[in-house]
Amino acid sequence: MKSTKLKIQNKKGLALQAQLELPANQKPNRYAIFAHCFTCTSSLSAVKNISRALTNYGFGVLRFDFTGLGRSEGEFADSHFSANVEDLIAVSEYMAANYEAPSLLVGHSLGGAAVLSAAAKLDNVKAVATIGAPSTVGHVTHLFSHGLDNVKEKGEVEVNIGGRPFKIDNDFVEDFGKTDLPSVVKNLRKPLLIMHSPTDNVVGIKNAEELYLQAQHPKSFVTLDHADHLLSKSNDSNYAGNMIGTWVQRYFEPQENDMLETNGEQLVGHLNLTEDNFTTNIQTKNHSLIADEPASVGGDDFGPSPYEYLNAGLIACTAMTLKMYAERKKWDLQEVFVYVTHSKKHSDDLGLEQEKPGYLDHITKKIKLIGDLDEKQKARLKEISSRCPVHKTLAGGVVFDTTLIED
């Protein structure tokens, strides 16, 4: 995944800090905008995880900080709901002028309400997904209700929201009552995916029901079981991102996912060292994969490790080879299970006499065959399993040819 930092000017001339995430091939098929939650920023782990997941579906995803939040210019009091919607429109216009107009909007919490309102004003948006969104814009005012009386008297007060101080004024408060979100949703008439956790104690699940009932078809709902409002667990945000990526394909014409300019090689991988620990995006012509390392060695565990992918190739090749052989022989092989583990073992422990004893790569492969097979057939299939092309490659000598590609 490649990430590019951008500064986008809104209608008030304030610079919005943004990050554009691109697929591993750096050639997105479409673009999306992600709108973060109330008082959050675009650097929230859930925002980054969902954006990363969407890049694996061919999207370029722009996540940005609303006015007065994160690294964007302006004051928080200027970040009322209408301003959030204006920021989204400004970002959409910037993308249309410099890249391509976004076709998908994704919003979290109040950002979900903002993308619904923005989508109603943007013809280029073809689908919308919300996560933990309120059914009314005014829902968030309970977070600073302790300052509402004072703001009417003093005009501007400092309130505590989520343990952080923010200054708000009367215009900020009153703006939340200007948007009739149920009417916006009812008249939207664009594919809508509503995602919500039944255990969300910040924006209750009732909000999802109210939004869903107002929306016209096509509309979908996905429950985020056991997730909290901020999707603080990475498996929850990764799940949400993958569900959005899968769902939205229904509403777009399929496009071929072009390779990087790698002169016809079979795969390409990309690791952004400034943004990720070990998370590496891998792509074939038609498929995207993620490789990572487990948390125990400093990774984020977003995907299988390199050796797990090595094992996976051996497993797939073994199973496919056994299928083809059994079908050719017309044997009753119904299912194949292949279990593989890679490790390092000392030559002495393996009973091997080496000129220079030391640790060797060791792969155990266990095969379970399901079907009406006699012992002779099983023994033959075991023998054939060692003749699959990947097994031969690993067991034989491999000649590598590595070159550097200049920019």
Secondary structure as GFF3:
##gff-version 3
##sequence-region A 1 407
A	DSSP	beta_strand	2	9	.	.	.	ID=ss1
A	DSSP	beta_strand	15	22	.	.	.	ID=ss2
A	DSSP	beta_strand	30	35	.	.	.	ID=ss3
A	DSSP	alpha_helix	45	55	.	.	.	ID=ss4
A	DSSP	beta_strand	59	64	.	.	.	ID=ss5
A	DSSP	three_ten_helix	76	78	.	.	.	ID=ss6
A	DSSP	alpha_helix	81	98	.	.	.	ID=ss7
A	DSSP	beta_strand	104	108	.	.	.	ID=ss8
A	DSSP	alpha_helix	110	119	.	.	.	ID=ss9
A	DSSP	beta_strand	127	131	.	.	.	ID=ss10
A	DSSP	three_ten_helix	137	147	.	.	.	ID=ss11
A	DSSP	alpha_helix	148	154	.	.	.	ID=ss12
A	DSSP	beta_strand	156	161	.	.	.	ID=ss13
A	DSSP	beta_strand	164	169	.	.	.	ID=ss14
A	DSSP	alpha_helix	170	175	.	.	.	ID=ss15
A	DSSP	alpha_helix	181	188	.	.	.	ID=ss16
A	DSSP	beta_strand	192	196	.	.	.	ID=ss17
A	DSSP	alpha_helix	206	214	.	.	.	ID=ss18
A	DSSP	beta_strand	219	223	.	.	.	ID=ss19
A	DSSP	alpha_helix	234	248	.	.	.	ID=ss20
A	DSSP	three_ten_helix	249	251	.	.	.	ID=ss21
A	DSSP	beta_strand	268	270	.	.	.	ID=ss22
A	DSSP	beta_strand	280	283	.	.	.	ID=ss23
A	DSSP	beta_strand	288	291	.	.	.	ID=ss24
A	DSSP	three_ten_helix	295	297	.	.	.	ID=ss25
A	DSSP	alpha_helix	306	329	.	.	.	ID=ss26
A	DSSP	beta_strand	332	346	.	.	.	ID=ss27
A	DSSP	beta_strand	359	372	.	.	.	ID=ss28
A	DSSP	alpha_helix	375	385	.	.	.	ID=ss29
A	DSSP	alpha_helix	389	395	.	.	.	ID=ss30
###
